[in-house]
Amino acid sequence: MTLARRAPRLGLVLGSGSARGWAHIGVLQVLEEEGLRPDVVCGASIGALVGAAYAAGELPRFAQWVQSLGMREVFGFMDFNLSGGMLKGEKLIAFWRRNFADFGIEASPVPFAAVATDLHSGAEVWLREGSIADAVRASIALPGLFTPVQREDGRILVDGGIVNPVPTSLARAMGADIVIAVDLNADILQRHMQPLTVEEPMAEPQAAEPDADAEPAPPAGWKTRLRQWLPSHDARHGPKTPSVLDVVMTSVAIMQMRITRSRMAGDPPELVISPSLAHLGLLDFHRSAEAIEEGRRAAQAALPHLRRFMAQA
């Protein structure tokens, strides 16, 4: 009896990298234009966010929203917090639930999973069931920036990029035979510390009469506290000392780059797409056009190799 040869299952792994993750949109656009649709998609951190939009069939609308983000819109998603992390992250996830699909991961049109980290044990956690929005919120909970997520089972989860920034192993577990991995931090050491920029003016807003229907105002002095996190800058001599946020997030990015190299050595994907994103800061969410275009460039450069590999499979 002759066994029929089945088509190989294609897995797409979207890595962590904060604002650089908008490059994933460009990669997905090129794959779609090439007629390549992944059979499974998984991601860590920002890769989980973009991957969830793709798995839900929302990528074109999501990309349109991402490209509409300016500094003011990005700043509007910041819900400042006094403990556990700089931001609560509730505004972003509430926006997702209002404007994009939130459903059980088990019902995803494209099989999807996200990676998070158990804060107590350090274990890698694969999120393959439950609310897709909740999975994304846990996977993006970068320590120091977003507050951790406490689940009903008592686990406290933080960013999946802490333990598996480019989760090739998860794609294999989901049945992928050929894995395309998108690594956002491959060139991070080429980046000298560049300060974050915030839109001026930064003066405290004037007090106004309370509005019963308006959202609660941020706590007094929040912009003063924010200045301690954001970098100081001199118009004549450029950036001064790096901010707390610069130090924390650049350190995390370097750590993730080292972990990625180690994990990929043990379980290498068939193809790695590495956009050159060293010029983008980790909070440059308003620079989506640059990131998307670089994602497209990197994906197009990888197409000849991918075509040969798919033809041989």
Salt bridges, closest charged atoms under 4 A:
GLU32 OE2 - ARG37 NH1 2.36
GLU33 OE2 - ARG296 NH1 3.00
GLU34 OE2 - ARG307 NE 2.55
GLU58 OE1 - ARG61 NH2 2.95
ASP102 OD2 - ARG97 NE 3.00
ASP118 OD2 - ARG155 NE 2.95
GLU124 OE1 - ARG263 NH1 3.13
ASP134 OD1 - ARG97 NH2 2.23
ASP153 OD2 - ARG151 NH2 3.64
ASP177 OD2 - ARG6 NH1 2.82
GLU199 OE1 - ARG72 NH2 2.84
GLU215 OE1 - LYS91 NZ 3.71
ASP234 OD1 - ARG236 NE 3.85
ASP267 OD1 - ARG172 NE 3.35
GLU270 OE1 - ARG172 NH1 3.16
ASP284 OD2 - ARG287 NH1 3.06
GLU290 OE1 - HIS279 NE2 3.77
GLU290 OE2 - ARG287 NE 2.88
GLU294 OE2 - ARG297 NH2 2.72
